[in-house]
Amino acid sequence: MIEEQSAADAPAASSGPTSQPDLSALAITLLKGVIYREGDEQMWGSLLNLQARVRDYVAVVGLDLVLDEAEGYAFLKSRAEPADAEGTPRFPRLIARRPLAFPVSLLLALLRKKLAEFDAGGGDTRLVLTRDEIVELVRVFLPDSSNEARLIDQIESHVNKVVDLGFLRRLKPASGSTGAPAAFEVRRILKAFVDAQWLADFDARLSAYRAQLAGSDPTAGATDE
């Protein structure tokens, strides 16, 4: 199951056109959120050069650096710390985790599956979906509704949450394309939060999701970081 992390997608800070980010600047930026190669090439290059020192630096406060050079993103996650005799973690979590609402977890899972299918096709590296495509992706797993507008509004609110989490990026409409449907890029960092093992059990989990939708407690948990 999927949980929200407070450091999901804060924009990387720029260090200016001439200065190279130092160790402290990299650590602070990572504590704020994700560093993307496409967002700041200079910051990314410095992170690659200093990644060993960054790992040692953040380890002091119980964090690990997750860096995917191929996909072009890096973020911090809490280390799995041993618990005491009573099962209480020895240290408080620096990066908070909060359970996501069930429909948001479902949307993340569907987007992750769509991304896997897209990668298997061997085409473009950027998966872009329109709002209508995302609505259709989710609609089949939600209860039937006689109020189409209300259903779409609900799905759009879930999409906005996923945008806030940093797993979708809202694209600006092309110049002169007034009235074109909203489009979103599925961020590849989603692969780090919904892993391959989770995806392998996807069909079984969807059956559980359908049963949960029919119940009265539509909340979701999530995979560990």
Backbone bond lengths (Angstrom), bond angles and torsions (degrees), N, CA, C in turn:
res aa  C-N    CA-C-N  psi(-1)  N-CA   C-N-CA  omega(-1)  CA-C   N-CA-C  phi
1 M - - - 1.452 - - 1.519 109.31 -
2 I 1.319 116.48 166.92 1.454 120.68 -167.99 1.514 111.17 -116.12
3 E 1.318 117.06 138.16 1.447 121.33 178.82 1.508 110.62 -126.39
4 E 1.305 114.30 149.95 1.457 120.56 177.45 1.514 109.71 -77.29
5 Q 1.314 116.47 140.89 1.447 121.48 173.76 1.512 107.91 -120.49
6 S 1.319 116.06 136.87 1.456 119.96 -171.46 1.510 113.11 -67.19
7 A 1.327 118.05 -20.40 1.462 120.94 -179.36 1.510 110.81 -100.92
8 A 1.348 118.14 35.68 1.461 120.17 -171.73 1.502 114.01 -67.52
9 D 1.344 118.73 -46.21 1.460 116.19 -172.34 1.514 113.81 -158.09
10 A 1.304 119.46 52.12 1.457 120.29 173.04 1.513 107.97 -74.92
11 P 1.336 118.87 142.05 1.450 120.34 -177.82 1.515 111.52 -66.07
12 A 1.330 115.72 142.68 1.458 120.18 178.77 1.511 110.07 -69.97
13 A 1.323 115.64 136.58 1.452 120.02 -179.95 1.517 109.95 -78.60
14 S 1.293 116.47 143.90 1.455 121.01 177.22 1.511 109.40 -92.22
15 S 1.330 116.21 139.77 1.455 120.15 -177.26 1.514 112.55 -98.19
16 G 1.333 117.21 8.76 1.458 119.91 179.34 1.512 110.67 99.79
17 P 1.314 117.63 162.32 1.451 121.72 -172.02 1.513 114.07 -74.31
18 T 1.345 120.06 -17.96 1.446 120.16 -173.50 1.521 113.57 -114.97
19 S 1.332 118.68 -34.57 1.451 120.79 -175.12 1.523 111.23 -82.72
20 Q 1.338 116.66 145.57 1.447 122.11 175.10 1.523 109.33 -90.44
21 P 1.327 118.76 134.61 1.462 119.94 178.30 1.528 110.40 -60.74
22 D 1.325 117.29 136.35 1.456 120.18 177.84 1.523 109.52 -94.37
23 L 1.326 115.67 -177.25 1.457 121.09 -175.50 1.523 111.85 -58.76
24 S 1.329 117.12 -45.14 1.466 120.19 -178.95 1.520 111.64 -64.36
25 A 1.334 117.07 -41.13 1.464 120.35 179.33 1.523 111.13 -62.80
26 L 1.326 116.70 -40.15 1.468 120.18 178.44 1.530 110.64 -64.89
27 A 1.328 116.62 -44.94 1.464 119.85 -178.45 1.522 111.21 -63.96
28 I 1.319 116.70 -42.38 1.465 120.41 -179.56 1.525 110.35 -64.57
29 T 1.331 116.79 -42.78 1.465 120.44 179.19 1.518 110.93 -62.81
30 L 1.329 117.18 -41.39 1.459 120.57 178.54 1.526 111.73 -67.04
31 L 1.317 117.66 -34.03 1.462 120.28 176.87 1.523 111.12 -66.86
32 K 1.328 116.68 -27.76 1.468 120.62 177.42 1.517 111.83 -77.82
33 G 1.337 117.71 -27.55 1.454 118.96 -177.94 1.507 112.50 165.31
34 V 1.319 115.67 -152.97 1.458 122.89 -174.99 1.524 110.32 -86.17
35 I 1.329 115.90 142.72 1.465 121.26 168.96 1.528 107.57 -102.95
36 Y 1.313 116.19 125.08 1.457 121.94 177.41 1.525 110.20 -108.84
37 R 1.315 115.87 138.47 1.462 120.45 176.59 1.519 110.96 -58.06
38 E 1.322 116.72 -42.36 1.457 120.54 -176.96 1.526 112.25 -70.61
39 G 1.337 116.67 -21.52 1.457 120.03 -177.71 1.513 113.53 -82.05
40 D 1.336 117.13 -31.68 1.461 120.48 -177.74 1.527 107.52 -158.00
41 E 1.315 117.14 93.78 1.462 122.41 -177.03 1.527 111.06 -60.81
42 Q 1.343 117.40 -38.29 1.454 120.58 -178.41 1.526 111.09 -67.96
43 M 1.324 116.65 -44.42 1.461 121.35 177.12 1.525 110.06 -60.92
44 W 1.312 116.22 -43.05 1.457 121.27 -179.40 1.532 110.96 -63.00
45 G 1.337 116.89 -44.52 1.450 120.20 179.06 1.519 112.13 -61.76
46 S 1.337 116.63 -40.52 1.456 120.42 177.83 1.524 111.32 -65.11
47 L 1.327 116.07 -38.65 1.459 119.89 179.01 1.528 110.67 -63.42
48 L 1.325 117.40 -42.14 1.463 120.07 178.32 1.529 110.66 -61.75
49 N 1.313 116.38 -40.49 1.466 120.42 -178.60 1.525 112.44 -70.20
50 L 1.336 116.24 -32.88 1.464 120.71 -173.52 1.526 112.96 -109.34
51 Q 1.323 117.65 13.30 1.466 118.86 -170.81 1.526 113.24 -60.80
52 A 1.326 118.48 -34.75 1.465 119.43 178.92 1.527 110.49 -64.12
53 R 1.320 116.88 -42.11 1.463 120.58 178.95 1.524 110.93 -69.66
54 V 1.334 117.39 -36.17 1.466 120.50 176.98 1.525 110.22 -62.73
55 R 1.331 116.73 -42.48 1.472 120.12 179.70 1.534 110.63 -60.03
56 D 1.323 115.82 -45.28 1.472 119.06 178.95 1.528 110.90 -65.02
57 Y 1.319 116.08 -38.03 1.466 122.11 -176.41 1.524 111.20 -64.44
58 V 1.341 116.84 -48.43 1.464 120.18 -176.30 1.521 112.09 -79.40
59 A 1.344 117.01 -19.46 1.465 119.75 178.84 1.520 111.35 -63.59
60 V 1.327 116.84 -26.97 1.460 121.23 -179.73 1.525 111.39 -59.71
61 V 1.342 116.85 -32.11 1.469 120.79 -179.72 1.531 111.35 -105.60
62 G 1.350 116.18 23.18 1.461 120.24 172.58 1.508 115.49 75.71
63 L 1.341 117.96 29.89 1.450 121.67 179.93 1.524 110.99 -118.55
64 D 1.316 116.12 152.03 1.459 123.07 173.49 1.518 109.44 -114.85
65 L 1.319 116.01 146.04 1.461 121.52 173.91 1.517 108.64 -90.50
66 V 1.332 116.18 124.48 1.466 122.02 172.36 1.522 106.57 -104.70
67 L 1.322 117.08 116.22 1.460 121.79 -176.38 1.525 108.78 -130.22
68 D 1.312 116.11 119.70 1.468 122.01 176.98 1.522 107.59 -111.37
69 E 1.326 115.74 100.05 1.459 119.85 -176.12 1.516 111.87 -68.41
70 A 1.332 117.24 -34.90 1.461 120.76 -178.98 1.524 111.67 -66.68
71 E 1.346 116.52 -42.84 1.456 120.95 -177.57 1.524 112.25 -86.70
72 G 1.341 117.14 -20.40 1.452 120.04 174.06 1.521 115.22 84.31
73 Y 1.335 118.10 42.94 1.462 119.93 175.37 1.523 109.41 -146.45
74 A 1.329 115.17 158.19 1.465 121.57 176.69 1.514 108.61 -149.27
75 F 1.335 117.17 144.46 1.455 121.86 178.15 1.523 108.73 -155.59
76 L 1.313 116.08 170.46 1.458 122.10 179.11 1.528 110.36 -105.04
77 K 1.308 116.53 144.37 1.458 121.66 174.89 1.515 108.76 -134.94
78 S 1.315 115.89 152.09 1.460 120.58 178.67 1.521 110.33 -69.95
79 R 1.319 115.71 140.41 1.453 120.57 175.72 1.533 110.20 -72.87
80 A 1.317 114.80 150.72 1.464 119.96 173.40 1.519 107.56 -79.19
81 E 1.328 115.99 98.95 1.457 120.81 -176.66 1.533 109.90 -90.60
82 P 1.330 117.94 142.29 1.469 119.81 176.06 1.517 110.82 -64.33
83 A 1.310 115.88 145.37 1.467 121.51 179.58 1.529 109.76 -90.53
84 D 1.318 115.12 165.04 1.459 119.13 176.52 1.525 109.69 -80.96
85 A 1.316 116.05 -173.23 1.468 120.78 -175.87 1.526 112.31 -62.52
86 E 1.321 117.28 -24.36 1.465 121.04 -179.19 1.523 112.35 -94.32
87 G 1.322 116.86 5.02 1.456 120.20 178.04 1.508 114.45 85.14
88 T 1.333 117.54 8.67 1.462 121.52 179.68 1.523 109.62 -91.85
89 P 1.345 117.92 129.96 1.466 119.31 177.55 1.525 110.59 -56.16
90 R 1.322 115.94 143.49 1.460 120.15 -177.01 1.529 112.23 -70.27
91 F 1.332 116.77 -28.74 1.456 120.17 -177.15 1.529 109.83 -127.03
92 P 1.330 118.28 145.60 1.481 120.20 174.78 1.517 110.08 -68.49
93 R 1.337 116.32 153.43 1.466 121.31 178.75 1.517 109.53 -78.32
94 L 1.338 115.68 129.92 1.457 120.15 176.65 1.525 110.33 -77.73
95 I 1.334 116.82 -36.63 1.462 122.05 178.52 1.527 107.84 -102.52
96 A 1.319 115.75 113.89 1.464 120.79 -173.96 1.518 111.54 -71.69
97 R 1.332 115.53 151.22 1.469 121.28 174.26 1.514 107.90 -125.40
98 R 1.330 114.84 135.10 1.463 120.20 179.21 1.521 108.22 -133.91
99 P 1.339 117.38 137.25 1.464 118.74 179.16 1.520 110.94 -65.45
100 L 1.323 115.42 140.98 1.456 120.65 178.23 1.521 110.46 -89.55
101 A 1.323 115.59 154.35 1.461 120.16 173.14 1.526 108.97 -60.99
102 F 1.313 116.05 146.89 1.458 121.14 -175.73 1.532 113.53 -53.31
103 P 1.343 120.31 -48.77 1.469 118.85 -178.05 1.528 112.85 -60.86
104 V 1.336 117.70 -31.38 1.464 120.35 178.41 1.525 109.67 -69.97
105 S 1.338 117.49 -42.44 1.458 120.87 175.85 1.524 110.76 -60.30
106 L 1.321 116.08 -41.62 1.459 120.51 178.79 1.525 110.61 -62.22
107 L 1.319 116.79 -45.13 1.459 120.55 179.66 1.525 110.95 -61.44
108 L 1.327 117.43 -42.74 1.458 120.59 178.28 1.529 111.10 -60.87
109 A 1.332 116.20 -42.05 1.457 119.96 179.26 1.523 111.29 -63.89
110 L 1.320 117.24 -43.03 1.462 121.16 179.87 1.531 111.48 -65.68
111 L 1.312 116.32 -39.21 1.470 119.76 177.41 1.528 110.62 -66.14
112 R 1.326 116.24 -38.52 1.473 119.60 178.82 1.524 110.68 -64.61
113 K 1.327 116.86 -41.19 1.465 120.58 177.70 1.527 110.19 -65.05
114 K 1.324 116.31 -40.87 1.463 120.53 178.37 1.534 110.18 -62.76
115 L 1.313 117.21 -39.08 1.455 121.40 179.39 1.527 110.78 -65.82
116 A 1.332 117.20 -39.36 1.467 120.68 177.89 1.527 110.54 -64.16
117 E 1.329 117.15 -42.61 1.459 120.78 178.05 1.530 110.99 -64.61
118 F 1.316 115.73 -39.11 1.466 121.60 179.10 1.532 110.31 -63.69
119 D 1.332 116.98 -45.43 1.464 120.59 179.74 1.521 111.35 -64.21
120 A 1.335 116.75 -36.06 1.463 120.28 179.88 1.523 111.41 -64.55
121 G 1.339 116.64 -25.02 1.462 120.61 178.99 1.510 113.26 -74.23
122 G 1.343 116.68 -17.47 1.460 120.52 175.84 1.509 114.82 67.39
123 G 1.321 118.17 27.54 1.462 120.90 -179.28 1.513 112.10 -96.33
124 D 1.310 115.25 -131.54 1.468 122.21 179.59 1.528 109.82 -61.79
125 T 1.322 116.66 157.80 1.466 120.88 178.86 1.515 112.06 -88.03
126 R 1.333 118.66 -11.06 1.463 122.09 -177.16 1.523 109.85 -110.76
127 L 1.323 115.10 119.25 1.467 120.47 176.03 1.518 108.22 -91.43
128 V 1.323 116.17 116.26 1.458 122.40 -179.71 1.528 108.26 -117.59
129 L 1.329 116.12 128.77 1.461 122.24 179.33 1.521 109.24 -124.42
130 T 1.322 115.96 142.69 1.458 119.45 174.16 1.525 109.22 -80.95
131 R 1.323 114.93 165.19 1.457 119.50 176.78 1.515 110.60 -57.40
132 D 1.335 117.24 -43.26 1.461 120.81 -178.46 1.525 111.34 -63.39
133 E 1.339 117.36 -37.33 1.465 120.25 178.64 1.525 110.92 -65.82
134 I 1.321 117.03 -38.51 1.460 120.10 178.62 1.528 110.16 -68.49
135 V 1.323 116.70 -40.56 1.468 120.55 177.55 1.524 109.99 -57.72
136 E 1.335 116.91 -46.06 1.464 120.63 -179.19 1.520 111.42 -66.92
137 L 1.318 116.63 -32.18 1.460 121.61 179.04 1.525 110.68 -62.56
138 V 1.335 115.95 -40.10 1.469 121.16 -174.70 1.521 111.81 -89.87
139 R 1.324 117.40 -32.51 1.460 122.00 -170.62 1.528 113.05 -52.47
140 V 1.326 117.25 -41.66 1.464 119.99 -173.40 1.519 112.83 -66.55
141 F 1.340 117.41 -15.62 1.452 120.41 -178.57 1.521 112.72 -103.21
142 L 1.321 116.99 1.49 1.461 120.92 179.89 1.529 109.94 -105.96
143 P 1.314 117.01 154.86 1.465 119.76 179.80 1.529 111.30 -59.34
144 D 1.321 115.81 147.01 1.459 119.93 176.82 1.523 110.24 -59.55
145 S 1.321 114.46 141.78 1.462 119.64 179.91 1.519 109.33 -135.27
146 S 1.329 115.02 138.63 1.467 119.45 177.92 1.523 110.72 -83.10
147 N 1.326 116.16 -11.23 1.466 121.01 -178.76 1.526 108.20 -105.76
148 E 1.336 115.49 91.26 1.468 121.10 -176.41 1.526 111.70 -61.56
149 A 1.314 116.94 -42.69 1.465 120.37 -177.81 1.524 110.75 -62.95
150 R 1.323 116.13 -40.79 1.463 119.98 -179.86 1.531 110.61 -66.05
151 L 1.331 116.90 -40.43 1.461 121.04 178.94 1.525 110.69 -61.17
152 I 1.334 116.30 -45.09 1.464 120.50 -179.85 1.524 110.60 -64.64
153 D 1.325 116.51 -40.09 1.473 120.05 177.86 1.525 110.53 -60.82
154 Q 1.336 116.82 -41.17 1.460 120.48 179.50 1.523 110.85 -63.37
155 I 1.333 115.86 -45.14 1.469 119.56 -179.95 1.522 110.25 -64.09
156 E 1.323 116.56 -39.64 1.467 119.64 179.19 1.524 111.40 -63.35
157 S 1.329 117.57 -35.19 1.464 119.71 177.63 1.528 110.31 -65.93
158 H 1.341 116.82 -36.52 1.467 120.31 177.09 1.529 109.95 -68.27
159 V 1.327 116.39 -39.44 1.470 120.48 177.22 1.526 110.03 -61.34
160 N 1.319 116.77 -42.89 1.466 120.42 179.39 1.525 111.23 -61.87
161 K 1.324 116.54 -36.49 1.465 119.86 177.66 1.521 110.73 -65.09
162 V 1.331 116.48 -41.58 1.464 120.77 179.53 1.528 110.34 -66.78
163 V 1.334 116.77 -34.77 1.466 120.59 173.92 1.528 109.40 -62.12
164 D 1.338 116.95 -45.34 1.468 121.28 179.66 1.530 111.23 -60.99
165 L 1.331 116.20 -35.84 1.464 120.30 179.80 1.523 112.23 -72.96
166 G 1.326 116.53 -16.92 1.459 120.10 178.07 1.513 115.20 94.49
167 F 1.343 118.28 9.37 1.453 120.24 -179.30 1.537 112.01 -93.55
168 L 1.309 117.19 -13.79 1.463 123.04 171.13 1.522 108.12 -125.86
169 R 1.324 116.29 144.43 1.464 120.20 175.53 1.524 108.28 -121.65
170 R 1.319 115.14 122.18 1.453 120.35 -179.89 1.530 109.16 -72.71
171 L 1.326 116.89 127.05 1.456 121.55 -177.75 1.523 110.78 -93.31
172 K 1.304 115.02 143.23 1.461 119.54 176.50 1.525 109.10 -73.90
173 P 1.331 117.32 139.63 1.473 118.93 178.44 1.518 110.78 -64.09
174 A 1.310 115.37 145.23 1.460 120.13 178.56 1.520 109.98 -64.01
175 S 1.300 115.84 150.52 1.459 120.99 -179.89 1.522 110.60 -58.21
176 G 1.315 116.00 128.85 1.461 121.14 178.54 1.510 114.27 83.33
177 S 1.354 117.47 6.41 1.471 119.49 -178.22 1.522 110.69 -103.22
178 T 1.317 116.57 49.69 1.463 121.47 179.58 1.525 110.16 -59.96
179 G 1.319 115.47 131.94 1.457 119.92 179.06 1.510 114.19 88.76
180 A 1.328 118.01 -2.46 1.464 120.57 178.84 1.530 109.21 -69.30
181 P 1.335 117.74 145.88 1.463 119.92 -179.25 1.523 111.15 -64.46
182 A 1.330 116.17 149.13 1.459 120.64 178.13 1.520 109.39 -61.23
183 A 1.327 116.22 143.09 1.463 121.63 -179.21 1.522 109.54 -126.73
184 F 1.340 115.54 150.48 1.464 121.69 -176.07 1.527 109.12 -136.54
185 E 1.319 115.58 139.40 1.463 120.39 171.93 1.520 108.39 -94.53
186 V 1.333 116.45 132.31 1.462 121.30 175.26 1.526 107.22 -81.06
187 R 1.338 116.30 115.78 1.462 120.12 -177.28 1.525 110.18 -73.01
188 R 1.317 115.25 136.99 1.453 119.81 -173.29 1.529 113.15 -72.42
189 I 1.318 116.98 -12.85 1.463 120.20 175.52 1.530 111.46 -62.79
190 L 1.327 116.93 -18.77 1.460 121.01 177.31 1.530 110.76 -55.80
191 K 1.338 116.87 -30.65 1.468 120.92 -179.69 1.527 111.52 -62.72
192 A 1.322 117.54 -28.05 1.459 120.77 -178.67 1.526 111.91 -78.25
193 F 1.332 117.66 -19.55 1.459 120.95 -176.47 1.523 112.39 -103.29
194 V 1.311 117.39 -26.98 1.470 121.76 174.03 1.523 105.13 -117.85
195 D 1.335 117.21 97.46 1.453 120.75 -168.62 1.524 112.34 -83.14
196 A 1.356 114.17 175.91 1.463 120.71 -175.15 1.522 111.89 -64.61
197 Q 1.326 117.45 -36.37 1.461 120.27 179.79 1.521 110.40 -65.28
198 W 1.327 115.92 -41.84 1.463 119.73 176.63 1.521 109.76 -59.97
199 L 1.323 115.73 -42.14 1.454 120.22 -177.66 1.523 111.72 -67.04
200 A 1.340 116.58 -32.24 1.467 120.39 179.80 1.529 111.23 -63.42
201 D 1.327 115.87 -28.64 1.474 120.67 179.42 1.527 112.10 -96.04
202 F 1.329 116.30 16.71 1.459 120.28 -169.46 1.530 112.78 -60.82
203 D 1.340 117.40 -45.61 1.466 119.89 -176.96 1.521 111.30 -61.41
204 A 1.344 115.76 -42.23 1.471 118.70 178.78 1.515 110.62 -64.64
205 R 1.334 116.83 -38.45 1.457 120.50 -179.06 1.532 110.87 -68.18
206 L 1.330 116.63 -34.22 1.461 118.71 178.69 1.528 111.14 -65.39
207 S 1.318 116.43 -35.21 1.464 119.01 176.03 1.515 110.30 -62.31
208 A 1.341 115.45 -40.61 1.470 119.34 177.39 1.520 110.36 -66.65
209 Y 1.339 116.83 -36.69 1.462 120.70 178.70 1.524 110.91 -62.44
210 R 1.342 115.78 -43.23 1.467 118.90 179.97 1.530 110.02 -62.09
211 A 1.324 116.11 -41.93 1.458 119.42 178.49 1.526 110.71 -64.28
212 Q 1.320 116.14 -36.95 1.456 119.86 -179.93 1.528 111.09 -69.00
213 L 1.331 115.97 -38.18 1.462 119.83 177.65 1.522 111.61 -61.22
214 A 1.324 115.63 -32.85 1.459 119.23 -179.57 1.519 111.94 -77.08
215 G 1.344 117.05 -12.57 1.456 121.32 -179.79 1.510 112.07 -90.06
216 S 1.305 114.72 -161.48 1.464 119.49 -174.64 1.521 112.86 -115.85
217 D 1.350 118.15 7.35 1.462 120.04 -177.01 1.521 110.23 -127.47
218 P 1.340 118.08 70.80 1.459 121.63 -175.31 1.521 112.83 -76.84
219 T 1.330 117.69 61.20 1.456 120.70 175.03 1.509 108.41 -112.92
220 A 1.315 115.82 159.32 1.451 118.79 -177.83 1.487 110.59 -132.29
221 G 1.310 114.78 154.67 1.446 120.80 168.62 1.496 107.71 -108.16
222 A 1.310 117.06 -153.05 1.434 117.42 -174.72 1.490 113.19 -165.51
223 T 1.337 115.24 171.28 1.449 120.47 174.70 1.499 109.22 -68.01
224 D 1.315 116.60 154.25 1.446 119.90 170.08 1.498 108.43 -66.22
225 E 1.335 115.35 163.90 1.460 119.78 -177.34 1.509 109.16 -56.05
